[in-house]
């Protein structure tokens, strides 16, 4: 059973920084991409950032220039460095791993990020 363990969420003031980590274990398949999504109450889960096997990244327009996604393939770990945080970034952040063969999505349990104004 694939496990995605997230860490690094918390409470921060606007303008501050946080770094999220997600360690994937029991991976027995080729990974297509790893990424981060976020969700607030009453809204759909939305993409924050993705990183593919070749290091190609994709960001939501709302976080471009402020967030940076990176990946340690040897450790099957993905990171999200979040700078210049805004109250609108407040959400539960979910780690995602996509199976390259089946395109099945695996999800972490989520970590709360709260940005106070």
NUKOLLUM-62382 format. One line per field, with one value per residue: residue number from 1; residue in three letters; y, z, x of N, C-alpha, C in turn. Coordinates in steps of 0.1 Angstrom, whole numbers, plus 5000, padded with zeros to 4 digits. Atoms other than C-alpha are relative to their C-alpha. Layout:
seq (NUM ...)
type (ALA ...)
n_north (Y ...)
n_up (Z ...)
n_east (X ...)
ca_north (Y ...)
ca_up (Z ...)
ca_east (X ...)
c_north (Y ...)
c_up (Z ...)
c_east (X ...)
END
This chain:
seq (1 2 3 4 5 6 7 8 9 10 11 12 13 14 15 16 17 18 19 20 21 22 23 24 25 26 27 28 29 30 31 32 33 34 35 36 37 38 39 40 41 42 43 44 45 46 47 48 49 50 51 52 53 54 55 56 57 58 59 60 61 62 63 64 65 66 67 68 69 70 71 72 73 74 75 76 77 78 79 80 81 82 83 84 85 86 87 88 89 90 91 92 93 94 95 96 97 98 99 100 101 102 103 104 105 106 107 108 109 110 111 112 113 114 115 116 117)
type (UNK UNK UNK UNK UNK UNK UNK UNK UNK UNK UNK UNK UNK UNK UNK UNK UNK UNK UNK UNK UNK UNK UNK UNK UNK UNK UNK UNK UNK UNK UNK UNK UNK UNK UNK UNK UNK UNK UNK UNK UNK UNK UNK UNK UNK UNK UNK UNK UNK UNK UNK UNK UNK UNK UNK UNK UNK UNK UNK UNK UNK UNK UNK UNK UNK UNK UNK UNK UNK UNK UNK UNK UNK UNK UNK UNK UNK UNK UNK UNK UNK UNK UNK UNK UNK UNK UNK UNK UNK UNK UNK UNK UNK UNK UNK UNK UNK UNK UNK UNK UNK UNK UNK UNK UNK UNK UNK UNK UNK UNK UNK UNK UNK UNK UNK UNK UNK)
n_north (4988 4988 4990 4986 4994 4986 4993 4986 4990 4993 4986 4990 4987 4996 4996 5010 5012 5014 5010 5013 5012 5012 5012 5011 5013 5012 4997 5011 4996 4988 4988 4991 4986 4998 4986 4995 4994 4994 4999 4993 5004 4996 4999 5012 5001 4994 5002 4989 5002 5014 5002 5013 5007 4992 4987 4990 4995 4992 4993 4992 4986 4993 5003 4998 4990 5001 5014 5008 5014 5007 5014 5008 5013 5011 5002 4999 4989 4988 4988 4988 4988 4990 4986 4988 5006 4991 5006 5008 5013 5009 5012 5013 5003 5014 5006 5009 5008 5006 5012 4997 5010 5000 4986 4999 4990 5003 4987 5000 4997 4986 4992 4987 4988 4988 4987 4989 4986)
n_up (5000 5001 4989 5002 4987 5001 4988 5002 4999 4988 5000 5003 5003 5014 5004 4995 5008 4995 5009 4999 5005 5002 5002 5005 4997 5006 5014 5008 5014 5005 4997 5011 4995 4986 5000 4988 5003 4988 5000 4989 4998 5010 5013 5006 4998 5011 5001 4996 5007 5004 5006 5007 4999 5005 4992 5006 4990 5004 4989 5001 5002 4987 4991 5008 4994 4985 4996 5008 4998 5003 4999 4998 5005 4992 4988 5004 4992 5007 4991 5004 4993 5002 4995 5001 4998 4999 4993 5010 5001 4989 5005 4997 5011 5002 5008 5010 5009 5011 5006 5014 5009 4998 4997 4987 4991 4986 4992 4986 4991 4999 4989 5000 5001 4997 5001 4994 5006)
n_east (5008 4992 5002 4995 5000 4997 4996 4995 5010 5001 5006 4990 5006 4999 4986 4991 4997 5001 4995 5007 4993 5009 4992 5008 4994 5006 5002 4996 5004 4994 5008 5001 4998 5003 5005 5008 5013 5005 5014 5006 5013 5010 4994 4993 4985 4994 4986 4991 4988 4997 4987 4999 4988 4988 4998 5009 5009 5012 5005 5012 4996 5000 4989 4988 4991 4999 4998 4991 5001 4988 5003 4989 5004 4994 5008 5014 5005 5003 5000 5006 4995 5010 4996 5009 5013 5011 5011 5007 4994 5005 5007 4994 4992 4999 4990 5006 4990 5007 4994 4997 5007 5015 5005 5007 4995 4999 5001 4996 5011 5002 4994 5007 4992 5008 4993 5007 4997)
ca_north (5000 5033 5058 5096 5113 5151 5175 5212 5228 5253 5289 5318 5355 5370 5375 5345 5312 5275 5244 5213 5178 5146 5113 5085 5049 5014 5027 4998 5016 5043 5077 5100 5132 5143 5174 5195 5204 5225 5227 5250 5244 5243 5244 5219 5207 5227 5222 5242 5227 5196 5182 5155 5130 5153 5181 5199 5220 5235 5260 5276 5312 5323 5309 5316 5334 5326 5288 5264 5227 5203 5166 5141 5110 5088 5094 5096 5129 5161 5196 5228 5260 5286 5323 5356 5337 5354 5348 5334 5306 5292 5257 5220 5210 5175 5156 5137 5109 5098 5063 5065 5033 5036 5074 5065 5092 5086 5112 5121 5129 5166 5193 5225 5258 5289 5324 5352 5388)
ca_up (5000 4989 5017 5012 5044 5044 5068 5072 5074 5100 5109 5094 5090 5056 5038 5056 5043 5048 5033 5027 5023 5011 5014 4993 5003 4990 4955 4931 4899 4877 4888 4861 4882 4918 4929 4954 4953 4978 4989 5010 5024 4998 4969 4945 4950 4928 4914 4930 4914 4895 4887 4861 4858 4837 4862 4841 4864 4862 4885 4891 4880 4916 4930 4901 4914 4950 4952 4941 4937 4938 4939 4953 4931 4952 4982 4963 4981 4968 4984 4981 4991 4997 5000 5003 5016 5014 5034 5001 5003 5034 5026 5032 5010 4995 4981 4949 4930 4896 4883 4849 4835 4849 4856 4890 4916 4951 4978 5011 5041 5038 5058 5069 5059 5075 5066 5089 5078)
ca_east (5000 5015 5020 5024 5035 5033 5049 5057 5023 5014 5004 5024 5019 5014 5047 5062 5075 5068 5083 5062 5076 5060 5078 5064 5070 5061 5063 5063 5055 5070 5060 5047 5047 5046 5028 5008 4972 4952 4916 4895 4861 4834 4858 4873 4908 4931 4965 4993 5024 5036 5070 5076 5103 5125 5122 5096 5074 5040 5025 4991 4992 4984 5016 5041 5071 5064 5063 5090 5085 5114 5119 5144 5140 5163 5141 5108 5102 5087 5090 5071 5089 5063 5074 5056 5026 4992 4960 4945 4970 4953 4941 4947 4976 4977 5006 4999 5018 5006 5013 5029 5012 4977 4975 4961 4964 4977 4970 4985 4964 4967 4985 4969 4985 4971 4983 4972 4969)
c_north (5012 5009 5013 5007 5015 5006 5014 5010 5008 5014 5010 5013 5003 5005 4990 4989 4987 4991 4987 4989 4989 4989 4989 4987 4989 5003 4989 5002 5012 5012 5009 5015 5000 5015 5003 5006 5006 5001 5008 4996 5004 5002 4988 5000 5006 4998 5012 4999 4985 5000 4986 4994 5007 5013 5011 5003 5007 5006 5007 5015 5008 4999 5002 5011 5000 4986 4994 4985 4993 4985 4993 4986 4988 4998 5000 5011 5013 5011 5011 5011 5011 5013 5010 4995 5011 4993 4991 4986 4990 4989 4987 4997 4985 4997 4990 4993 4993 4988 5002 4990 5001 5014 5000 5010 4995 5013 4998 5004 5014 5007 5014 5011 5012 5012 5011 5013 5009)
c_up (5000 5011 4996 5014 4998 5013 4996 5000 5013 4998 4997 4997 4985 4997 5005 4990 5007 4989 5003 4995 4999 4996 4995 5002 4994 4986 4991 4985 4996 5002 4988 5005 5015 5001 5013 4995 5014 4999 5012 5001 4990 4986 4995 5003 4987 4999 5005 4992 4997 4996 4994 5002 4995 5007 4994 5011 4994 5012 4997 4999 5014 5008 4992 5006 5015 5005 4991 5004 4996 5004 5002 4995 5008 5012 4997 5009 4992 5010 4993 5009 4997 5007 4998 5001 5002 5007 4990 4998 5011 4994 5006 4987 4999 4991 4990 4992 4989 4994 4985 4991 5001 5002 5013 5009 5014 5007 5014 5008 5001 5012 4999 5000 5003 5000 5006 4994 5010)
c_east (5009 4997 5007 4999 5004 5004 5003 4989 5000 4994 5012 4994 5002 5014 5010 5002 4997 5006 4993 5008 4990 5009 4991 5007 4991 4996 5005 4998 5009 4991 5000 5003 4996 4995 4992 4987 4995 4985 4995 4985 4990 5005 5006 5015 5006 5015 5008 5013 5003 5014 5001 5013 5012 5002 4991 4989 4988 4994 4987 5005 5001 5012 5013 5008 5001 5002 5010 4998 5013 4998 5014 4996 5005 4992 4985 4993 4999 4998 4993 5005 4990 5005 4990 4985 4989 4988 4992 5007 4996 4991 5006 5008 5002 5011 4994 5012 4991 5007 5001 4993 4985 4994 4992 5006 5000 5001 5005 4988 4996 5007 4994 5011 4991 5009 4991 5004 5005)
END
